[in-house]
Amino acid sequence: MKRDYYEILGISRSATAAEIKRAYRKKAIAYHPDKNPGDKVAEEKFKEAAEAYEVLSDPDKKARYDQFGHQAFEGAGGFGGAHHMDMEDIFSQFGDIFGDIFGGSFNSQRSRSRQTARSRGTDLRVKLKIGIEDIIKGGEKKIKIKRKVKAPGTTYQTCHQCGGSGRIARVTNTIFGRMQTTGPCNVCGGTGQVLQSRGKGSDAQGMITKEDIVSINLPKGVRNGVQLRVGGKGNEAPGQNGMPGDLIVQLEEISDEKFKREGNNLHHDLYISIPEAVLGVDKVIETPHGKIKLRLPEGTQSGKILRLKNKGVPDLEGYGYGDMLINVNIWVPKKLDKEQREFFIKNLDHPNFKPNPGKSEKSFFEKIHDMFS
């Protein structure tokens, strides 16, 4: 089981963005591979801290993590976190932090290799419609997407302007003297590489659009609007060493004709006839969990609510299942034949047909209160 991201960085859930960054810097210094050569435990802690920082430093990811925990990112090939990246990926993604920490202190081969820029492709966003059975059962879903990839035959070469670093230094004269700043290379746009030859049918960056099938492991109990992230399944980046973006799948819950979801509970309207209500009846109900047989006793009243324990939606955090609430409605016919009409006229004033709710009969508002309590 993954450790809590706040625990990894040693911060509280109310930590500010600045506190999150400071905590990560502290962990990065302690477990940096250059400071702990050959130490696999330190390397794993280094990656673990990077994964925690990747989520908590992003407001959108942090909000989803605070609401759903690790479940917000699981089931979709991860979220492209640090455990799915090598050291170069981490250094590239958090280069500003490592530049500040290790600017002149660590001169290993890894530090020097970071001088070569690595661009990242853009993220793709798609919507996936899911039904109540998908939500209850979870499991694998396959979706078809179109993404940008490098065209076969496309080649790149190191940018002559920046030497592959993706950044160039600029010197300007100010009232305080000559100031040197660095910024993205204006020739390669910060990628460190320029197009050498274009593959057939590619665009100005040597890219083509390709159709792809992606598998998503849908967690049980997901809600409408939850986003799943599939690492590395977004658009590829131009260049030989580019990192692909991620695929972000936003879930859209389809309304069901038979069942209405309310949190982790499901509601179902069961209609019965007047004779069935009077005499009692056995009913078989189709549910997302399978068929369920109900016995309605004699004298069943309209508005009666039957609660089926653990037949609702699984909790996203793994805390069991909700319930299914069967709302009984007595269907009154709109037209009667002569014989039927005579029967009801004959019994119109019969004491047995007069409404006479006892103390055990709950009012409409009491039933609503019980339903939500």
Secondary structure as the mmCIF struct_conf table of DSSP 4:
data_model
#
loop_
_struct_conf.conf_type_id
_struct_conf.id
_struct_conf.beg_label_comp_id
_struct_conf.beg_label_asym_id
_struct_conf.beg_label_seq_id
_struct_conf.end_label_comp_id
_struct_conf.end_label_asym_id
_struct_conf.end_label_seq_id
HELX_LH_PP_P HELX_LH_PP_P1 LYS A 2 ASP A 4
HELX_RH_AL_P HELX_RH_AL_P1 TYR A 5 LEU A 9
TURN_TY1_P TURN_TY1_P1 GLY A 10 GLY A 10
TURN_TY1_P TURN_TY1_P2 ARG A 13 SER A 14
HELX_RH_AL_P HELX_RH_AL_P2 ALA A 17 TYR A 31
TURN_TY1_P TURN_TY1_P3 PRO A 33 LYS A 35
BEND BEND1 ASN A 36 ASN A 36
TURN_TY1_P TURN_TY1_P4 PRO A 37 GLY A 38
HELX_RH_AL_P HELX_RH_AL_P3 LYS A 40 LEU A 56
TURN_TY1_P TURN_TY1_P5 SER A 57 SER A 57
BEND BEND2 ASP A 58 ASP A 58
HELX_RH_AL_P HELX_RH_AL_P4 PRO A 59 PHE A 68
HELX_RH_3T_P HELX_RH_3T_P1 GLY A 69 ALA A 72
TURN_TY1_P TURN_TY1_P6 PHE A 73 GLY A 75
BEND BEND3 ALA A 76 GLY A 77
BEND BEND4 GLY A 80 GLY A 80
HELX_RH_3T_P HELX_RH_3T_P2 ALA A 82 HIS A 84
BEND BEND5 MET A 85 MET A 85
HELX_RH_AL_P HELX_RH_AL_P5 MET A 87 GLN A 93
TURN_TY1_P TURN_TY1_P7 PHE A 94 PHE A 94
HELX_RH_AL_P HELX_RH_AL_P6 GLY A 95 PHE A 102
TURN_TY1_P TURN_TY1_P8 GLY A 103 SER A 105
BEND BEND6 SER A 108 SER A 108
HELX_RH_AL_P HELX_RH_AL_P7 GLN A 109 SER A 113
TURN_TY1_P TURN_TY1_P9 ARG A 114 GLN A 115
BEND BEND7 THR A 116 THR A 116
STRN STRN1 ARG A 120 ARG A 120
HELX_LH_PP_P HELX_LH_PP_P2 GLY A 121 ASP A 123
STRN STRN2 LEU A 124 ILE A 130
HELX_RH_AL_P HELX_RH_AL_P8 ILE A 132 LYS A 137
STRN STRN3 GLY A 139 LYS A 150
HELX_LH_PP_P HELX_LH_PP_P3 ALA A 151 ALA A 151
TURN_TY1_P TURN_TY1_P10 PRO A 152 GLY A 153
STRN STRN4 THR A 155 THR A 158
TURN_TY1_P TURN_TY1_P11 HIS A 160 GLY A 164
BEND BEND8 SER A 165 GLY A 166
STRN STRN5 ARG A 167 THR A 174
TURN_TY1_P TURN_TY1_P12 ILE A 175 PHE A 176
STRN STRN6 GLY A 177 PRO A 184
TURN_TY1_P TURN_TY1_P13 ASN A 186 GLY A 190
BEND BEND9 THR A 191 GLY A 192
STRN STRN7 GLN A 193 SER A 197
HELX_LH_PP_P HELX_LH_PP_P4 ARG A 198 GLY A 199
TURN_TY1_P TURN_TY1_P14 LYS A 200 GLY A 201
TURN_TY1_P TURN_TY1_P15 ALA A 204 GLN A 205
BEND BEND10 GLY A 206 GLY A 206
STRN STRN8 MET A 207 LEU A 218
HELX_LH_PP_P HELX_LH_PP_P5 PRO A 219 PRO A 219
TURN_TY1_P TURN_TY1_P16 LYS A 220 GLY A 221
TURN_TY1_P TURN_TY1_P17 ASN A 224 GLY A 225
STRN STRN9 GLN A 227 VAL A 230
TURN_TY1_P TURN_TY1_P18 GLY A 231 GLY A 232
BEND BEND11 GLY A 234 GLY A 234
HELX_LH_PP_P HELX_LH_PP_P6 ASN A 235 ALA A 237
BEND BEND12 PRO A 238 ASN A 241
HELX_LH_PP_P HELX_LH_PP_P7 GLY A 242 GLY A 242
STRN STRN10 MET A 243 MET A 243
HELX_LH_PP_P HELX_LH_PP_P8 PRO A 244 PRO A 244
STRN STRN11 LEU A 247 GLU A 253
HELX_LH_PP_P HELX_LH_PP_P9 ILE A 254 SER A 255
BEND BEND13 GLU A 257 LYS A 258
STRN STRN12 LYS A 260 GLU A 262
TURN_TY1_P TURN_TY1_P19 GLY A 263 ASN A 264
STRN STRN13 ASN A 265 SER A 273
HELX_RH_AL_P HELX_RH_AL_P9 ILE A 274 LEU A 279
STRN STRN14 VAL A 281 THR A 287
TURN_TY1_P TURN_TY1_P20 PRO A 288 HIS A 289
STRN STRN15 GLY A 290 LEU A 296
HELX_LH_PP_P HELX_LH_PP_P10 PRO A 297 PRO A 297
TURN_TY1_P TURN_TY1_P21 GLU A 298 GLY A 299
HELX_LH_PP_P HELX_LH_PP_P11 THR A 300 GLN A 301
TURN_TY1_P TURN_TY1_P22 SER A 302 GLY A 303
STRN STRN16 ILE A 305 LEU A 308
TURN_TY1_P TURN_TY1_P23 LYS A 309 ASN A 310
BEND BEND14 GLY A 312 GLY A 312
HELX_LH_PP_P HELX_LH_PP_P12 VAL A 313 VAL A 313
STRN STRN17 PRO A 314 PRO A 314
HELX_LH_PP_P HELX_LH_PP_P13 ASP A 315 ASP A 315
TURN_TY1_P TURN_TY1_P24 LEU A 316 GLU A 317
BEND BEND15 GLY A 318 GLY A 318
STRN STRN18 TYR A 321 TYR A 321
STRN STRN19 MET A 324 TRP A 331
HELX_LH_PP_P HELX_LH_PP_P14 VAL A 332 PRO A 333
BEND BEND16 LYS A 334 LYS A 334
HELX_RH_AL_P HELX_RH_AL_P10 LYS A 338 LYS A 346
TURN_TY1_P TURN_TY1_P25 ASN A 347 ASP A 349
HELX_RH_3T_P HELX_RH_3T_P3 PRO A 351 PHE A 353
BEND BEND17 LYS A 354 LYS A 354
TURN_TY1_P TURN_TY1_P26 LYS A 359 SER A 360
BEND BEND18 GLU A 361 GLU A 361
HELX_LH_PP_P HELX_LH_PP_P15 LYS A 362 SER A 363
HELX_RH_AL_P HELX_RH_AL_P11 PHE A 364 PHE A 372
#
